[in-house]
Amino acid sequence: MNLFISSGPDDIPDLMTQVKRGLVASAIWVLVAVLTVLLFPSLGTDGFYAIWPADAFALGFVLIWGYSLLFPLAVVVTAWNLFFVGLTMVQSLVGAFALVLSLALVLMFRRYMQATISSPYGRRLLGIPLASVVMASSITVLGIWQNPAWIDDYQTVGLFWLSESIAFLALTPLVMSCLHEGCGRAFKELRAFFGARSLKSLWLVFAVVSLLVMAALRHWGNLEFNAGSLIGLVVLALAAHALPIRIARFSIAAYILIWIWFNAYINLSHGYNAAELLGDQALVFIAALLAVISTEMVQAYRLSEQSLARQLLSDPLTGLQNDMGLSRRLQAWPKDRTGAMQPMIVIGMHIPELEQIDALMGHEESNRVELRLSRILSDEGLSDYASRVRPGVFILCLTSAVMGVRGGDVAQKLKDRIEFEWKKMGAGARYLRAGFTVFNRAQTRDLGLLTSAVLAGCQLSLADRNQLVHVEDNLDSLLSHRVQELTWVQHMRAALAGDTQAGQFILFAQTIRDTRHPDVKAFEVLLRWQDPDGNVLPPSDFLPIAERYGLMTAIDAWVMRSALEQLARSPWRAEISKVSINLSGASLTDPNLINEIGLLLKSSGCRPEQICFEITETMVIADTKLARQAVLGIKELGCKISLDDFGTGLSTFSYLKRFPFDYLKIDGEFVRHITESRIDRAIVESIQAIAFEMNTITVAEFVENLDQMETLRQIGVYYHQGYGVAKPVPIAHFLIP
């Protein structure tokens, strides 16, 4: 533990630290008292013992280190009065009691100010001046009681009070600053300031010397008012605006002490004149008071600026850097010998479901998620390098000297720790995923590009179960990928709004054949993208992007509206038994879904029993409650429900009890090799057996040849879909004879 780091008067350090602090404070009190007596040797003959600077040091120590110093200070003051000054034991104890009582009163007064003055700015301006007055007044009263001869000499009392006050005003702030911020740092700053031989340091020395000379003009020029010294100190106080605060405090303290000594020396050399000395001391007191208030105002202003700067560059929720803070850090990133930006290791984290958590569970829950993540970063010692650039997006920028080549390992460790923590979050964890990306040699000062690359990498890690942390050597490939995704998003949004210049959505239809009734028409609606050149792209090229950017609800609505409008215009509408339309997970949890389907059915005139909505097994499992509510609502409208890709998810057949499905679509992975694999055939047979008991129709996907059709008919699966039955064709070709 550093002895000179402030713990505050309310902290309770260990016993050894208290002993060390007591010894330090006592030794410095004695040292300062000895130096003061050596500088003013003649004051002792007049009943003065100039230990005011020592008392000012004691006040600074006590205000920072607290009550534990009162006992050792009482002991050393008693010893000083008894052995050095030559007072009796009673007088020595009274003197020590006067100092201890005064220090205790100041601490009590400080607590009172903290309780009654809410503004730190007000406490800073009033604290030292009022503490100085309280200290000087209490010590003076006890000094008069100790020396009754002073009662008849008001000038002596005034000199005593003013001397105490001036010492406190000049020295106590300097001592507190040194203890609070570290004495080593203060001395280094002073040495650096004067060692730099700057114009400011030369001007400061010249100002102090010249103003000290002006202090003597009263006696040399028979002036009635020593204005020069007062003006000089005001100039020094105003100079605090241009000087470091510790330099300003040191300069003012040095000037006041030298001024006092100079005035006292001149006064004593011309014959002691109490009235003149009292006037000089009163003038110095006023100047010192103005100087302290001025410096504290400057310090309060600077602290306010620093606080405002921290607020501008830090995130109010987590306390980490915000986007502005990270941008400034990137601009100041170290350069190599050639002047180029040194490579950095970037670790990105993205919580894509944060908005969903906010909507479903409230703003406080989403804040808790991000606060927990920031605490994990702090526990891992990474908070100094982390930034929250937007809700749910965190970026860590580290030099290779800090991280070595362990970016991927650290990201994996963070991911494991975060997942462990999130398991304790209750309901919030089920909606939560986190993407991670690492760039080992990133070189960019563009925060926008960096954020885009991080989001692109996190999305790839979320999409790839085998690569939970996406690692790249540079940003170029992911930036290109990000640009392509954003271009897709713009094109899809434009197409949904009716602008088809960059491409458009089109619908295809693929036959679902009932092998017992081949003439019955049924088909599944499939979505495709057609670019301006007429090329048709599969949904795997654009639907994952649409899911990531929240476009699936709008796309599903377009598919339903377009399919039902074209079905309504078809002359074969009455002959079509079933039209299957896929619904995404986002649409299934949309509270407006049921109402929208009802309006579309009414406006198109299509029969509800003709329409079958397909949902995937994995999507149902993601939120069983919402999925069941949606399925029941669709059934109440009279539409059919099909469970697509059954067998690929992690659920068991027990999930079928919860949903009134009309169709089960057996995943093509079990159909593709059904004629060669006994296991695949057994799986299909088990699905068919359960479906038969539940009065549910099964549909086989990826049927490609006659052998598969025959095997499926033997099992009891009569509805087939696949290239062996019919390839997808534009929906208009299917609906128009």
DOSEGU-260109 format. One record per residue (C-alpha): x, y, z. Coordinates in nm, 2 decimals, padded with zeros to 4 digits. Example, Ala and Ser with C-alpha at 12.3 -4.5 7.8 and 13.67 -1.06 7.14 Angstrom:
> X|Y|Z
> 01.23|-00.45|00.78
> 01.37|-00.11|00.71
This chain:
> X|Y|Z
> 00.00|00.00|00.00
> 00.13|00.34|-00.09
> 00.15|00.55|00.23
> 00.09|00.88|00.05
> -00.23|00.78|-00.14
> -00.53|00.94|00.02
> -00.78|00.71|00.18
> -01.01|00.98|00.31
> -01.10|01.06|00.67
> -01.38|00.80|00.68
> -01.16|00.51|00.57
> -01.01|00.28|00.83
> -00.66|00.17|00.74
> -00.48|-00.11|00.92
> -00.28|-00.05|01.24
> 00.06|-00.05|01.07
> -00.04|00.21|00.82
> -00.18|00.43|01.10
> 00.15|00.41|01.29
> 00.35|00.49|00.98
> 00.12|00.79|00.90
> 00.15|00.91|01.26
> 00.53|00.90|01.25
> 00.54|01.08|00.91
> 00.30|01.36|01.03
> 00.48|01.40|01.36
> 00.82|01.42|01.20
> 00.71|01.67|00.94
> 00.55|01.88|01.21
> 00.87|01.90|01.41
> 01.08|01.97|01.10
> 00.86|02.25|00.98
> 00.84|02.40|01.33
> 01.22|02.40|01.36
> 01.26|02.56|01.02
> 01.01|02.83|01.11
> 01.18|02.91|01.44
> 01.52|02.94|01.26
> 01.36|03.18|01.01
> 01.20|03.40|01.28
> 01.44|03.37|01.58
> 01.34|03.70|01.74
> 00.97|03.62|01.77
> 01.02|03.40|02.07
> 01.13|03.70|02.29
> 00.79|03.86|02.23
> 00.59|03.55|02.34
> 00.54|03.42|01.99
> 00.64|03.07|01.89
> 00.60|03.06|01.51
> 00.47|02.70|01.46
> 00.18|02.81|01.24
> 00.32|02.65|00.92
> 00.36|02.33|01.12
> 00.00|02.35|01.23
> -00.10|02.41|00.86
> 00.08|02.09|00.76
> -00.10|01.91|01.04
> -00.44|02.03|00.92
> -00.36|01.91|00.57
> -00.26|01.57|00.70
> -00.57|01.53|00.92
> -00.81|01.63|00.64
> -00.67|01.36|00.42
> -00.58|01.08|00.67
> -00.84|01.14|00.94
> -00.87|01.12|01.32
> -00.60|00.86|01.36
> -00.33|01.14|01.35
> -00.47|01.33|01.65
> -00.30|01.13|01.92
> 00.06|01.13|01.77
> 00.03|01.50|01.69
> -00.08|01.57|02.05
> 00.22|01.38|02.18
> 00.47|01.57|01.96
> 00.32|01.91|02.04
> 00.33|01.84|02.41
> 00.70|01.74|02.38
> 00.77|02.05|02.17
> 00.61|02.28|02.43
> 00.77|02.10|02.72
> 01.13|02.05|02.60
> 01.19|02.31|02.33
> 00.98|02.61|02.44
> 01.02|02.54|02.81
> 00.66|02.56|02.92
> 00.52|02.38|03.22
> 00.35|02.05|03.18
> 00.01|02.21|03.22
> 00.08|02.47|02.96
> 00.23|02.21|02.73
> -00.08|01.99|02.76
> -00.31|02.30|02.71
> -00.12|02.38|02.39
> -00.15|02.03|02.26
> -00.51|02.02|02.35
> -00.57|02.34|02.16
> -00.43|02.20|01.84
> -00.61|01.86|01.87
> -00.94|02.03|01.96
> -00.91|02.26|01.67
> -00.83|01.98|01.43
> -01.13|01.78|01.56
> -01.36|02.08|01.52
> -01.24|02.12|01.16
> -01.32|01.75|01.09
> -01.67|01.80|01.24
> -01.72|02.11|01.04
> -01.62|01.92|00.73
> -01.88|01.66|00.79
> -02.14|01.93|00.85
> -02.05|02.09|00.51
> -02.07|01.76|00.33
> -02.42|01.71|00.48
> -02.55|02.06|00.41
> -02.37|02.17|00.09
> -02.46|01.94|-00.20
> -02.25|02.11|-00.46
> -01.88|01.99|-00.47
> -01.80|02.33|-00.63
> -01.94|02.51|-00.32
> -01.76|02.28|-00.08
> -01.43|02.34|-00.27
> -01.46|02.72|-00.26
> -01.57|02.74|00.11
> -01.38|02.45|00.26
> -01.02|02.57|00.30
> -01.11|02.94|00.39
> -01.37|02.84|00.65
> -01.14|02.56|00.79
> -00.86|02.82|00.83
> -01.09|03.06|01.02
> -01.21|02.78|01.25
> -00.86|02.66|01.32
> -00.72|03.01|01.38
> -01.01|03.11|01.60
> -01.00|02.81|01.82
> -00.62|02.81|01.87
> -00.63|03.19|01.94
> -00.90|03.16|02.20
> -00.71|02.88|02.38
> -00.39|03.08|02.34
> -00.54|03.38|02.51
> -00.66|03.16|02.79
> -00.31|03.02|02.83
> -00.15|03.37|02.83
> -00.39|03.62|03.00
> -00.14|03.91|02.93
> -00.26|03.90|02.56
> -00.61|04.02|02.67
> -00.49|04.37|02.71
> -00.30|04.37|02.38
> -00.54|04.33|02.09
> -00.26|04.38|01.84
> -00.09|04.07|01.96
> -00.41|03.87|01.95
> -00.47|04.00|01.59
> -00.12|03.91|01.48
> -00.16|03.56|01.63
> -00.49|03.50|01.46
> -00.38|03.64|01.12
> -00.06|03.44|01.13
> -00.24|03.12|01.19
> -00.50|03.19|00.92
> -00.24|03.29|00.66
> -00.04|02.98|00.72
> -00.35|02.76|00.68
> -00.45|02.94|00.36
> -00.11|02.92|00.20
> 00.01|02.57|00.30
> -00.29|02.34|00.38
> -00.41|02.32|00.01
> -00.06|02.24|-00.10
> -00.02|01.96|00.16
> -00.36|01.81|00.07
> -00.29|01.82|-00.30
> 00.04|01.65|-00.24
> -00.11|01.37|-00.03
> -00.42|01.33|-00.24
> -00.24|01.30|-00.58
> 00.09|01.16|-00.46
> 00.39|01.36|-00.35
> 00.62|01.20|-00.61
> 00.39|01.32|-00.89
> 00.38|01.67|-00.75
> 00.76|01.70|-00.72
> 00.81|01.56|-01.07
> 00.57|01.81|-01.21
> 00.75|02.10|-01.03
> 01.09|01.97|-01.14
> 00.97|01.93|-01.50
> 00.81|02.27|-01.51
> 01.12|02.46|-01.39
> 01.36|02.22|-01.56
> 01.20|02.29|-01.90
> 01.32|02.65|-01.88
> 01.00|02.76|-02.05
> 00.89|03.12|-02.07
> 00.63|03.05|-01.80
> 00.89|02.93|-01.55
> 01.12|03.23|-01.62
> 00.83|03.47|-01.60
> 00.72|03.31|-01.27
> 01.07|03.35|-01.11
> 01.10|03.71|-01.23
> 00.75|03.79|-01.10
> 00.82|03.66|-00.75
> 01.15|03.84|-00.73
> 01.02|04.17|-00.86
> 00.71|04.16|-00.64
> 00.92|04.08|-00.33
> 01.11|04.40|-00.40
> 00.79|04.58|-00.42
> 00.70|04.46|-00.07
> 00.97|04.68|00.07
> 00.86|05.00|-00.10
> 00.65|05.09|00.20
> 00.96|05.14|00.41
> 01.19|05.26|00.13
> 00.94|05.51|-00.01
> 00.74|05.59|00.30
> 00.42|05.46|00.13
> 00.11|05.45|00.35
> -00.04|05.14|00.17
> 00.16|04.84|00.05
> -00.04|04.80|-00.28
> 00.24|04.65|-00.48
> 00.25|04.32|-00.29
> -00.13|04.29|-00.30
> -00.13|04.35|-00.67
> 00.15|04.11|-00.72
> -00.03|03.83|-00.54
> -00.35|03.89|-00.74
> -00.14|03.87|-01.06
> 00.00|03.53|-00.94
> -00.35|03.41|-00.86
> -00.48|03.50|-01.20
> -00.18|03.33|-01.35
> -00.32|03.00|-01.21
> -00.54|03.00|-01.52
> -00.23|02.94|-01.73
> -00.03|02.72|-01.49
> -00.07|02.36|-01.37
> -00.27|02.38|-01.04
> 00.01|02.24|-00.83
> 00.25|02.50|-00.97
> 00.00|02.77|-00.89
> -00.04|02.65|-00.54
> 00.33|02.62|-00.48
> 00.40|02.96|-00.63
> 00.13|03.13|-00.42
> 00.24|02.95|-00.10
> 00.60|03.04|-00.16
> 00.52|03.40|-00.23
> 00.30|03.45|00.08
> 00.56|03.29|00.31
> 00.84|03.50|00.17
> 00.63|03.81|00.18
> 00.55|03.75|00.55
> 00.92|03.69|00.63
> 01.02|04.00|00.43
> 00.77|04.23|00.60
> 00.85|04.09|00.94
> 01.23|04.13|00.88
> 01.19|04.49|00.76
> 00.96|04.57|01.05
> 01.19|04.42|01.31
> 01.50|04.58|01.15
> 01.34|04.92|01.18
> 01.22|04.86|01.53
> 00.92|04.65|01.62
> 00.59|04.83|01.54
> 00.29|04.61|01.62
> 00.05|04.84|01.45
> 00.24|04.83|01.12
> 00.30|04.46|01.14
> -00.07|04.40|01.21
> -00.17|04.61|00.90
> 00.08|04.41|00.69
> -00.06|04.08|00.82
> -00.42|04.19|00.75
> -00.32|04.28|00.40
> -00.15|03.94|00.35
> -00.45|03.76|00.49
> -00.68|03.93|00.24
> -00.44|03.85|-00.05
> -00.40|03.49|00.06
> -00.78|03.45|00.09
> -00.83|03.59|-00.27
> -00.55|03.36|-00.39
> -00.70|03.05|-00.24
> -01.05|03.12|-00.37
> -00.90|03.20|-00.72
> -00.70|02.88|-00.74
> -00.99|02.67|-00.62
> -01.22|02.83|-00.88
> -00.97|02.74|-01.14
> -00.94|02.39|-01.01
> -01.32|02.35|-01.00
> -01.35|02.48|-01.35
> -01.08|02.24|-01.48
> -01.24|01.94|-01.29
> -01.57|02.03|-01.45
> -01.41|02.04|-01.79
> -01.25|01.70|-01.73
> -01.58|01.56|-01.61
> -01.76|01.69|-01.91
> -01.48|01.54|-02.14
> -01.52|01.20|-01.96
> -01.89|01.21|-02.01
> -01.85|01.29|-02.38
> -01.61|01.00|-02.43
> -01.76|00.74|-02.20
> -02.08|00.54|-02.21
> -02.33|00.64|-01.94
> -02.46|00.28|-01.89
> -02.14|00.08|-01.86
> -01.87|00.34|-01.79
> -01.67|00.21|-02.09
> -01.56|00.42|-02.38
> -01.83|00.52|-02.62
> -01.79|00.56|-03.00
> -01.64|00.90|-02.97
> -01.38|00.77|-02.71
> -01.29|00.48|-02.94
> -01.26|00.71|-03.24
> -01.02|00.94|-03.05
> -00.82|00.64|-02.94
> -00.79|00.52|-03.30
> -00.67|00.86|-03.41
> -00.40|00.85|-03.15
> -00.30|00.49|-03.22
> 00.08|00.43|-03.21
> 00.28|00.45|-03.54
> 00.57|00.25|-03.65
> 00.90|00.39|-03.78
> 00.76|00.46|-04.12
> 00.47|00.66|-03.98
> 00.21|00.40|-04.06
> -00.05|00.29|-03.80
> 00.07|-00.01|-03.60
> -00.15|-00.32|-03.64
> -00.40|-00.38|-03.36
> -00.59|-00.68|-03.24
> -00.96|-00.62|-03.24
> -01.21|-00.83|-03.05
> -01.57|-00.76|-03.14
> -01.89|-00.87|-02.95
> -02.24|-00.84|-03.07
> -02.57|-00.92|-02.90
> -02.82|-00.94|-03.19
> -03.13|-01.02|-02.98
> -03.08|-00.71|-02.75
> -03.38|-00.53|-02.91
> -03.59|-00.84|-02.87
> -03.49|-00.87|-02.50
> -03.58|-00.50|-02.46
> -03.92|-00.55|-02.63
> -04.02|-00.87|-02.45
> -03.86|-00.82|-02.11
> -03.82|-00.45|-02.07
> -03.54|-00.19|-02.09
> -03.40|-00.27|-01.75
> -03.34|-00.64|-01.85
> -03.15|-00.54|-02.16
> -02.95|-00.29|-01.95
> -02.87|-00.57|-01.71
> -02.74|-00.79|-02.00
> -02.50|-00.52|-02.11
> -02.39|-00.43|-01.76
> -02.31|-00.79|-01.69
> -02.10|-00.80|-02.00
> -01.91|-00.49|-01.90
> -01.84|-00.64|-01.55
> -01.70|-00.95|-01.71
> -01.47|-00.74|-01.92
> -01.36|-00.56|-01.60
> -01.31|-00.89|-01.42
> -01.09|-01.01|-01.71
> -00.88|-00.69|-01.69
> -01.00|-00.57|-02.04
> -01.22|-00.27|-01.95
> -00.95|-00.02|-02.03
> -00.94|-00.14|-02.39
> -01.32|-00.19|-02.44
> -01.57|00.04|-02.59
> -01.95|00.02|-02.62
> -02.00|00.18|-02.96
> -02.38|00.12|-02.98
> -02.63|-00.09|-02.79
> -02.53|-00.45|-02.80
> -02.19|-00.39|-02.98
> -01.86|-00.39|-02.79
> -01.52|-00.35|-02.95
> -01.18|-00.42|-02.78
> -00.87|-00.27|-02.94
> -00.53|-00.39|-02.81
> -00.17|-00.37|-02.92
> 00.02|-00.69|-02.99
> 00.24|-00.60|-02.69
> -00.06|-00.64|-02.46
> -00.22|-00.94|-02.63
> 00.06|-01.12|-02.82
> -00.11|-01.35|-03.06
> -00.38|-01.46|-02.82
> -00.68|-01.27|-02.97
> -00.87|-01.58|-03.06
> -00.80|-01.75|-02.73
> -00.91|-01.45|-02.53
> -01.23|-01.42|-02.74
> -01.31|-01.78|-02.68
> -01.24|-01.74|-02.31
> -01.47|-01.44|-02.30
> -01.74|-01.63|-02.49
> -01.73|-01.92|-02.25
> -01.74|-01.69|-01.95
> -02.03|-01.49|-02.09
> -02.23|-01.80|-02.17
> -02.17|-01.93|-01.82
> -02.28|-01.60|-01.67
> -02.59|-01.58|-01.89
> -02.71|-01.92|-01.78
> -02.78|-01.76|-01.44
> -03.00|-01.48|-01.59
> -03.31|-01.69|-01.60
> -03.57|-01.61|-01.87
> -03.34|-01.36|-02.04
> -03.08|-01.63|-02.15
> -03.33|-01.81|-02.38
> -03.35|-01.50|-02.61
> -02.98|-01.43|-02.60
> -02.69|-01.52|-02.84
> -02.36|-01.35|-02.88
> -02.14|-01.32|-03.18
> -01.76|-01.29|-03.16
> -01.50|-01.19|-03.41
> -01.12|-01.13|-03.40
> -00.90|-00.93|-03.63
> -00.54|-01.01|-03.57
> -00.38|-00.73|-03.78
> -00.64|-00.45|-03.82
> -00.52|-00.11|-03.95
> -00.79|00.15|-03.97
> -00.88|00.47|-03.80
> -01.23|00.47|-03.96
> -01.47|00.37|-03.68
> -01.75|00.31|-03.92
> -01.56|00.06|-04.12
> -01.43|-00.11|-03.81
> -01.78|-00.14|-03.66
> -01.92|-00.28|-03.99
> -01.64|-00.54|-04.01
> -01.71|-00.64|-03.65
> -02.08|-00.68|-03.71
> -02.01|-00.88|-04.03
> -01.77|-01.11|-03.84
> -02.01|-01.16|-03.55
> -02.29|-01.25|-03.79
> -02.08|-01.51|-03.95
> -01.99|-01.66|-03.62
> -02.36|-01.67|-03.52
> -02.44|-01.84|-03.85
> -02.16|-02.10|-03.83
> -02.21|-02.35|-03.55
> -01.86|-02.49|-03.61
> -01.69|-02.15|-03.58
> -01.82|-01.98|-03.27
> -01.55|-01.71|-03.29
> -01.48|-01.57|-03.64
> -01.10|-01.50|-03.68
> -00.96|-01.28|-03.97
> -00.61|-01.14|-04.04
> -00.75|-00.82|-04.18
> -01.07|-00.63|-04.24
> -01.08|-00.63|-04.62
> -01.27|-00.95|-04.68
> -01.53|-00.88|-04.41
> -01.57|-00.52|-04.52
> -01.64|-00.64|-04.87
> -01.88|-00.90|-04.73
> -02.05|-00.62|-04.52
> -02.08|-00.39|-04.82
> -02.24|-00.67|-05.02
> -02.49|-00.74|-04.74
> -02.58|-00.38|-04.71
> -02.63|-00.36|-05.09
> -02.86|-00.66|-05.06
> -03.06|-00.49|-04.78
> -03.10|-00.18|-04.99
> -03.22|-00.38|-05.29
> -03.47|-00.59|-05.09
> -03.61|-00.28|-04.92
> -03.65|-00.11|-05.25
> -03.82|-00.41|-05.40
> -04.06|-00.43|-05.11
> -04.14|-00.06|-05.17
> -04.21|-00.12|-05.53
> -03.88|-00.01|-05.69
> -03.76|-00.30|-05.90
> -03.48|-00.14|-06.09
> -03.21|-00.32|-05.89
> -03.41|-00.65|-05.88
> -03.73|-00.80|-05.75
> -03.88|-01.09|-05.56
> -04.06|-01.35|-05.77
> -04.26|-01.65|-05.68
> -04.21|-02.01|-05.80
> -04.44|-02.31|-05.74
> -04.34|-02.67|-05.68
> -04.59|-02.95|-05.71
> -04.69|-03.16|-05.41
> -04.84|-03.48|-05.55
> -05.08|-03.71|-05.39
> -04.98|-04.04|-05.55
> -05.33|-04.19|-05.48
> -05.50|-03.89|-05.66
> -05.25|-03.76|-05.92
> -05.50|-03.52|-06.07
> -05.54|-03.32|-05.75
> -05.34|-03.00|-05.77
> -05.13|-02.88|-05.47
> -04.81|-02.68|-05.46
> -04.56|-02.50|-05.23
> -04.48|-02.13|-05.29
> -04.11|-02.07|-05.32
> -03.94|-01.74|-05.32
> -03.67|-01.63|-05.56
> -03.48|-01.31|-05.66
> -03.45|-01.19|-06.01
> -03.17|-00.94|-06.09
> -03.19|-00.67|-06.36
> -03.03|-00.91|-06.61
> -03.30|-01.17|-06.56
> -03.09|-01.41|-06.36
> -03.29|-01.60|-06.09
> -03.11|-01.65|-05.76
> -03.20|-01.90|-05.49
> -03.32|-01.80|-05.15
> -02.99|-01.90|-04.98
> -02.83|-01.60|-05.14
> -03.05|-01.34|-04.97
> -03.29|-01.48|-04.71
> -03.01|-01.52|-04.44
> -02.93|-01.15|-04.49
> -03.30|-01.06|-04.46
> -03.32|-01.25|-04.14
> -03.02|-01.07|-03.99
> -03.15|-00.73|-04.08
> -03.51|-00.79|-03.97
> -03.68|-00.80|-04.31
> -03.85|-01.14|-04.29
> -04.18|-01.01|-04.16
> -04.21|-00.77|-04.45
> -04.10|-01.04|-04.70
> -04.35|-01.29|-04.56
> -04.63|-01.04|-04.59
> -04.53|-00.97|-04.95
> -04.53|-01.35|-05.03
> -04.87|-01.41|-04.87
> -05.02|-01.11|-05.05
> -04.87|-01.19|-05.39
> -04.95|-01.56|-05.37
> -05.32|-01.51|-05.27
> -05.37|-01.24|-05.53
> -05.23|-01.47|-05.81
> -05.44|-01.76|-05.68
> -05.75|-01.54|-05.68
> -05.69|-01.46|-06.05
> -05.63|-01.82|-06.16
> -05.90|-02.00|-06.35
> -05.79|-02.32|-06.17
> -05.85|-02.17|-05.82
> -06.14|-02.41|-05.75
> -05.94|-02.71|-05.85
> -05.63|-02.64|-05.63
> -05.66|-02.82|-05.31
> -05.36|-02.68|-05.12
> -05.12|-02.39|-05.14
> -04.83|-02.41|-04.89
> -04.67|-02.08|-04.78
> -04.37|-02.06|-04.56
> -04.37|-01.85|-04.25
> -04.05|-01.73|-04.08
> -03.99|-01.72|-03.70
> -04.02|-01.34|-03.70
> -04.36|-01.36|-03.86
> -04.48|-01.63|-03.63
> -04.41|-01.41|-03.32
> -04.57|-01.10|-03.49
> -04.89|-01.01|-03.29
> -05.05|-00.87|-03.61
> -05.00|-01.20|-03.81
> -05.35|-01.35|-03.75
> -05.53|-01.03|-03.83
> -05.32|-00.98|-04.15
> -05.39|-01.33|-04.27
> -05.77|-01.28|-04.21
> -05.77|-00.96|-04.41
> -05.58|-01.12|-04.70
> -05.82|-01.41|-04.71
> -06.12|-01.18|-04.72
> -05.98|-00.95|-04.98
> -05.86|-01.23|-05.21
> -06.17|-01.45|-05.18
> -05.96|-01.76|-05.14
> -06.10|-02.04|-04.92
> -05.90|-02.08|-04.59
> -05.89|-02.46|-04.62
> -05.69|-02.41|-04.95
> -05.40|-02.23|-04.76
> -05.14|-02.42|-04.56
> -04.87|-02.24|-04.37
> -04.54|-02.41|-04.32
> -04.32|-02.36|-04.01
> -04.00|-02.53|-03.93
> -03.95|-02.76|-03.63
> -03.65|-02.56|-03.50
> -03.84|-02.24|-03.51
> -04.13|-02.39|-03.31
> -03.89|-02.51|-03.04
> -03.73|-02.16|-03.01
> -04.04|-02.02|-02.85
> -04.30|-02.29|-02.78
> -04.56|-02.06|-02.62
> -04.57|-01.80|-02.89
> -04.56|-02.07|-03.16
> -04.86|-02.25|-03.01
> -05.06|-01.93|-02.99
> -04.99|-01.85|-03.36
> -05.07|-02.20|-03.47
> -05.40|-02.20|-03.28
> -05.49|-01.87|-03.43
> -05.42|-01.99|-03.79
> -05.63|-02.30|-03.73
> -05.92|-02.09|-03.60
> -05.92|-01.91|-03.94
> -05.97|-02.24|-04.11
> -05.62|-02.27|-04.26
> -05.39|-02.57|-04.24
> -05.06|-02.60|-04.06
> -04.76|-02.80|-04.18
> -04.44|-02.87|-03.98
> -04.15|-02.85|-04.22
> -03.82|-03.03|-04.21
> -03.94|-03.26|-03.93
> -03.65|-03.46|-03.78
> -03.37|-03.21|-03.82
> -03.42|-03.02|-03.49
> -03.34|-03.12|-03.14
> -03.70|-03.20|-03.03
> -03.86|-03.54|-02.98
> -04.20|-03.67|-03.10
> -04.35|-03.54|-02.77
> -04.36|-03.19|-02.92
> -04.62|-03.32|-03.17
> -04.87|-03.34|-02.88
> -04.86|-02.97|-02.83
> -04.95|-02.85|-03.18
> -05.25|-02.95|-03.40
> -05.05|-03.00|-03.72
> -05.23|-03.11|-04.03
> -04.91|-03.22|-04.22
> -04.56|-03.33|-04.13
> -04.30|-03.28|-04.40
> -04.03|-03.54|-04.36
> -03.69|-03.38|-04.41
> -03.52|-03.47|-04.73
> -03.21|-03.60|-04.56
> -03.40|-03.91|-04.46
> -03.57|-03.95|-04.80
> -03.26|-03.90|-05.02
> -03.11|-04.24|-04.92
> -03.42|-04.42|-04.81
> -03.37|-04.71|-05.06
> -03.01|-04.77|-04.95
> -03.01|-04.69|-04.58
> -03.20|-04.91|-04.33
> -03.16|-04.64|-04.07
> -03.32|-04.37|-04.29
> -03.60|-04.60|-04.37
> -03.66|-04.69|-04.01
> -03.67|-04.32|-03.92
> -03.93|-04.25|-04.19
> -04.14|-04.55|-04.08
> -04.14|-04.42|-03.72
> -04.24|-04.07|-03.83
> -04.52|-04.22|-04.04
> -04.64|-04.45|-03.76
> -04.67|-04.16|-03.51
> -04.84|-03.94|-03.77
> -05.09|-04.21|-03.85
> -05.18|-04.24|-03.48
> -05.22|-03.86|-03.46
> -05.43|-03.85|-03.78
> -05.17|-03.63|-03.95
> -05.07|-03.65|-04.32
> -04.70|-03.70|-04.40
> -04.52|-03.54|-04.70
> -04.18|-03.65|-04.82
> -03.93|-03.39|-04.95
> -03.64|-03.44|-05.20
> -03.81|-03.73|-05.38
> -03.59|-03.78|-05.69
> -03.68|-04.12|-05.85
> -03.94|-04.39|-05.89
> -03.76|-04.63|-05.64
> -03.80|-04.37|-05.36
> -04.16|-04.32|-05.45
> -04.23|-04.69|-05.43
> -04.06|-04.73|-05.10
> -04.25|-04.43|-04.96
> -04.58|-04.57|-05.08
> -04.50|-04.90|-04.91
> -04.44|-04.72|-04.58
> -04.76|-04.52|-04.62
> -04.62|-04.18|-04.72
> -04.84|-04.08|-05.02
> -04.76|-03.71|-05.06
> -04.43|-03.65|-05.25
> -04.24|-03.34|-05.34
> -03.91|-03.31|-05.52
> -03.74|-03.30|-05.86
> -03.86|-03.65|-05.92
> -04.21|-03.52|-05.91
> -04.17|-03.17|-06.06
> -03.92|-02.90|-06.07
> -04.01|-02.55|-05.94
> -04.17|-02.32|-06.21
> -04.28|-01.96|-06.20
> -04.61|-01.95|-06.02
> -04.79|-01.79|-06.32
> -04.71|-02.10|-06.53
> -04.86|-02.32|-06.27
> -05.18|-02.12|-06.21
> -05.26|-02.03|-06.58
> -05.35|-02.31|-06.81
